[in-house]
Amino acid sequence: MVQINFWDEITEEINEEELALAKKVIEHILQKEGCPFDCEVNLTMTDNDGIQAVNKVFRDMDKPTDVLSFPNCDFDMPGEFSQFRDEDVYFDCFNPENDYFVLGDIMISRDKMLAQAEEYGHGVTREYAFLIAHSVLHLIGYDHMEEEEAKHMEAKQNEYLNDLGITR
């Protein structure tokens, strides 16, 4: 099970469709990755100004981006949850109120999401699902700094979205 703490800095309302799609994508990825825990994710929708401010503070990049991912725990190996079985050692990874494994935070620029959907010629739903999938893979230790890592991560993103029928 996944609990999503959802904030929309623009409308200040919860978009139930966005929340449901995020939950569907996250749960599918975690199931495919063999996550043994109930998980918690913080998801914030913002605009270009909001994400630019965070990007500047945390990445020293004074420009908007489409999505930012802030993992709560460091994975020794991407998608390998077994290291976290000892909650005494990894107590910071679990929410003490519900014992959920806290994956981390996702921040999406709605401005960038809408522009990229148009630029890439696919729907907003596909772009949103892609950004969620991309970010969740970061939260569980995947990266794309090296060419091989990028190919592996991209293949996983495509596989998981295709599984759900969310295609370009």
N, C-alpha and C positions, 0 to 999 in steps of 0.2 A: 504494500500500500504506500502511496505517496501523498504527503500533505504539502500543499503549496500555499505559502504565505504570499498573497498577490497584492501589489500596490500599483495604481496607475496615477502617476504624478500629473498627468494632463487633465483627465476627466474626473479624477478622484472617485471613480465608480469602478466596480468590478465588471469586466466584460465576461459574462458567463461562457460564451463561446470560446474566447481565448483561453480562459482557465481550463475548460474541459479538454481542449486540444492539447494544451501543454501537459496536462495530467496523462492523457493518452500516450503522447510521445515519450514522456519521461518513464512511465511505467513499462512501456514496451522495451525501451533500451535497457532499463535495469533488469528486467526479466531475461532478456537475451544475454546480458552480461553476467548473469548468475548472481545478482545481488541477493544476499540472504536476509537483508534487514528491511524493516519499514523505514522509509526515508522522508526527509523534509528538505524542501527547497524554497528559497526566497526569490521571488520573481518580481521585478520592477519594470514597468513600462514607463518610458520617459520620452523626451523630445531631443533634438540635436544639441540644444544648449545644456540640458541636464546631463547627457552622457559625455559631452565634451568636458564639463567641469570635473566629472569623476575620472575621466581618462587623463586629464592633466594632473590631478592629484596622485593617482595610483600608478600611472605609466609614464608620466612626464611627457605626454603627447597632447598638445593643445589643439586638438581637432576632434570633431565628432567621429564616432565609429558605429558600426551596426549593433554589436553585442559585446558585452564584457562579462567575463566569468571569474568568480572569486571562490575557488575551492576552499572548503573548511578544513580538509585533511589532506596530507601528502600521501600519495600512493607510491609504494616501492615499485610496483609494476602496474601499468594501466589496466583498469578493470579487475584488479585482483583484490577482492574484499577480505580474504582469509586473514590478513595481517590485523584486521580490526576486531577479530573474535574476542580478544581479551579486553573487555570494556574497562578494566582497571587501569590498563596501560594507556588506552586511547579514550579516556573519559571525556576529553574535549571534543570528540567527534560525535558524541551522543547528547541529545537534548534530555536533561534530567527530569523534565516534566512529563515526557511521554516515551522515553527510551528510543526515540527515532534517531537513525543515523542522519546527521545534518550534512548534506552534500555541499551546500554553499549557496552563493548568490548569483543570480543572473540578472543583468540589466540590458534591456533592448530599447533602442531608439525607434519609436514608431515612425518618425520622419524617414530614417534610413530604410526601414523595412518596406515602407510603401514605395519609395524611390527605387529600391533594388528589385522589387517585384515587377515594376514596370520596365526597368532596364533589362532584366533577364528574360522578360516575356512570359512569366508565369504568374499565377495568382498570388494574392496576399497570403492566403492560407498556406500555400507551399513555402513561401519565404519565411513566414512565422515559424512553421514546423521545422524548417531547416535550421533557423537560428537557435531554437530550443534544443534540437538534436546536437548541433555543433557545441553548444555551451555545456550540455550535460556530459558529453564526452570529455570536455576539459575538466569538469568537476570530478570525474572519476579517473583522472590521470593521463588522458590522451593529450597529445600535443602535435603541432605541425611545423616545428622549427626546422627539422631536417626533411629532405625530400621523401625518404622512405616513410617517416612518420606521417607526413602529409598524405601520401597515397593510402596508407593504412586507415587513417582517420576518415578520409573522404569516402573510401569504400564502405566503411561501417555506416557513415551517415546515409549514403545512398541505399544500402541494404535495408536499414531500419525504416527509412521513409517508404521505400518500395513495399516492404512488408505490410505497411499500413495503408497502401494505395495512395500515398501522397507523392505524386510525381510531377515532373515539369510539364 
